[in-house]
Amino acid sequence: MTRIVLKENESVDIAIRRFRRAIDATGLIKEVKARAAYEKPTTERKRKKAAAVSRLRKRLRSQTLKKKMY
């Protein structure tokens, strides 16, 4: 269970923002959405494959030099 402790003189908006960040870090929202409806195995494989390709492209993009640098 995700918990945050209000700091002294902290506004509610900032506390809610910290709470949302903490929940995103744990992956709770993603899991709740995944359990909300059935996903066919083929759709799940497709989604995971697309995420892997996206991560690979992002990693390659960060490793290559920019055109201005050489």
Secondary structure, DSSP 4 states (H G I P E B T S, - for coil): -----PPTT--HHHHHHHHHHHHHHHTHHHHHHHHHS---HHHHHHHHHHHHHHHHHHHHHHHSPPGGG-
